[in-house]
Amino acid sequence: MSLKAMQPDPFQLFADSVREGRVFHGRVTKLVPFGVFVEVADGVEGLVHLRELTEAPVKAPEEVARVGEALSVAVIEVDRERRRLALSLRQVPPDSW
């Protein structure tokens, strides 16, 4: 058994402590055609879908974000079974920036 297998799963630990609507400050790790991946905790990334980047429609994530950029994002869904974290940039309250 590997040392990593003996460590707690960072995603599950994160999922245990988070609720929808909570705002995190993270870094953009990757841009993909359908959105932006943001690391919100060590070993935990979530997706900000294109429709959640801004109020106005965007065609490409490059219009809004760059890799390495710091963003404030709100949790909109935690899917434990598929280990997916859905995030939103447009649902972050203005006082959280």
C-alpha positions as CSV (number, residue, x, y, z in Angstrom):
1,M,0.0,0.0,0.0
2,S,1.3,3.4,-0.9
3,L,1.8,6.3,1.5
4,K,-0.7,8.3,-0.6
5,A,-3.4,5.6,-0.3
6,M,-3.1,5.9,3.5
7,Q,-3.7,9.7,3.5
8,P,-7.2,11.1,3.7
9,D,-8.8,12.1,0.4
10,P,-8.5,15.9,0.0
11,F,-11.7,16.2,-2.0
12,Q,-13.7,14.2,0.6
13,L,-12.3,16.3,3.4
14,F,-13.2,19.5,1.5
15,A,-16.7,18.2,0.7
16,D,-17.3,17.5,4.4
17,S,-16.6,21.1,5.4
18,V,-18.1,23.1,2.5
19,R,-21.6,24.3,1.8
20,E,-23.2,25.8,-1.3
21,G,-22.8,29.5,-1.5
22,R,-19.4,29.6,0.3
23,V,-16.9,31.8,-1.3
24,F,-13.2,30.8,-1.8
25,H,-10.2,32.6,-3.1
26,G,-8.3,30.4,-5.5
27,R,-6.0,30.4,-8.5
28,V,-6.8,29.5,-12.1
29,T,-5.0,26.3,-13.0
30,K,-6.3,25.6,-16.5
31,L,-8.5,27.0,-19.2
32,V,-10.6,24.6,-21.3
33,P,-13.2,25.4,-24.0
34,F,-16.1,25.0,-21.6
35,G,-14.7,26.9,-18.6
36,V,-12.0,27.5,-16.1
37,F,-10.5,25.2,-13.4
38,V,-9.7,26.9,-10.1
39,E,-7.8,25.4,-7.2
40,V,-9.8,26.3,-4.0
41,A,-7.8,24.2,-1.5
42,D,-4.7,22.0,-1.6
43,G,-5.5,19.2,-4.1
44,V,-9.0,20.4,-4.7
45,E,-10.0,22.0,-8.0
46,G,-13.4,23.0,-9.3
47,L,-14.9,24.1,-12.6
48,V,-16.3,27.5,-13.4
49,H,-18.5,26.8,-16.4
50,L,-18.6,29.4,-19.2
51,R,-22.1,30.4,-18.2
52,E,-20.9,31.0,-14.6
53,L,-18.0,33.3,-15.6
54,T,-20.0,36.5,-16.1
55,E,-23.5,37.8,-16.5
56,A,-22.9,38.5,-20.2
57,P,-22.3,35.4,-22.4
58,V,-18.7,34.7,-23.2
59,K,-17.4,32.4,-26.0
60,A,-14.0,31.6,-24.6
61,P,-12.6,31.5,-21.0
62,E,-9.7,33.7,-22.2
63,E,-12.1,36.6,-22.3
64,V,-12.4,36.5,-18.5
65,A,-9.4,34.7,-16.9
66,R,-5.8,33.7,-17.3
67,V,-3.8,30.8,-15.8
68,G,-2.3,31.8,-12.5
69,E,-4.8,34.6,-11.9
70,A,-6.4,34.8,-8.4
71,L,-10.3,34.6,-8.4
72,S,-13.0,34.6,-5.8
73,V,-15.5,31.9,-6.6
74,A,-18.7,30.6,-5.0
75,V,-19.5,26.9,-4.6
76,I,-22.7,26.0,-6.4
77,E,-22.6,22.2,-6.2
78,V,-20.5,19.4,-4.7
79,D,-20.9,16.0,-6.4
80,R,-19.2,13.5,-4.1
81,E,-19.8,10.5,-6.3
82,R,-18.3,12.0,-9.4
83,R,-15.8,14.0,-7.3
84,R,-16.8,17.3,-9.0
85,L,-17.0,20.7,-7.7
86,A,-19.0,23.3,-9.6
87,L,-18.1,26.9,-9.0
88,S,-19.4,30.3,-10.1
89,L,-17.6,33.7,-10.6
90,R,-20.8,35.6,-11.3
91,Q,-22.6,34.4,-8.1
92,V,-19.9,35.8,-5.8
93,P,-21.3,38.7,-3.8
94,P,-19.5,42.0,-4.6
95,D,-18.4,42.5,-0.9
96,S,-16.5,39.2,-1.1
97,W,-13.9,40.5,-3.6
